[in-house]
Amino acid sequence: MRENGYKVFSVFELYRGTSDFSISKLSVELPGIILNEDEDFGNLIFEQHIEVTGVIFLRFLNSERNLIIAEVLNFLSSQNFDSLKGSFITITPNKVRVRKIN
C-alpha cells in the first residue's frame, strides 16, 4: 500500500494487541480508514455503534490471500478518501459491497 502512495498507519507494526475500541478511536483521530479481517469488528460498529471514519473488511480464504493487495488497490484507485467516510466496505475476490454506517 505504501509503495502505491497510500499513507498507512499499521496497528500491527506499532500497537499490536490494541483493543478494537482503541483502533476505532485512532481511525477518527488520524483520520483514516481501517483495513480489517476481523468479523467481530463489524459487529462492534453495527451493534455497539462504535464511531469510526470507515472500514474496509477483507473477506478472503487463506488460499486467496495472494489476491488481497491487488483487489484493495483496484478498489481504492476508483475512490477518494471522502467517498469512503462513513462506510463499511466488504471486499472479496469477486465483489465489493458498500454499506453506510450512519
PyMOL commands that set and color helices and strands:
alter all, ss='L'
color gray80, all
select helices_A, chain A and resi 2-4+11-14+20-29+39-48+62-76+81-84
alter helices_A, ss='H'
color red, helices_A
select strands_A, chain A and resi 34-36+55-58+87-91+96-100
alter strands_A, ss='S'
color yellow, strands_A
deselect
rebuild
show_as cartoon
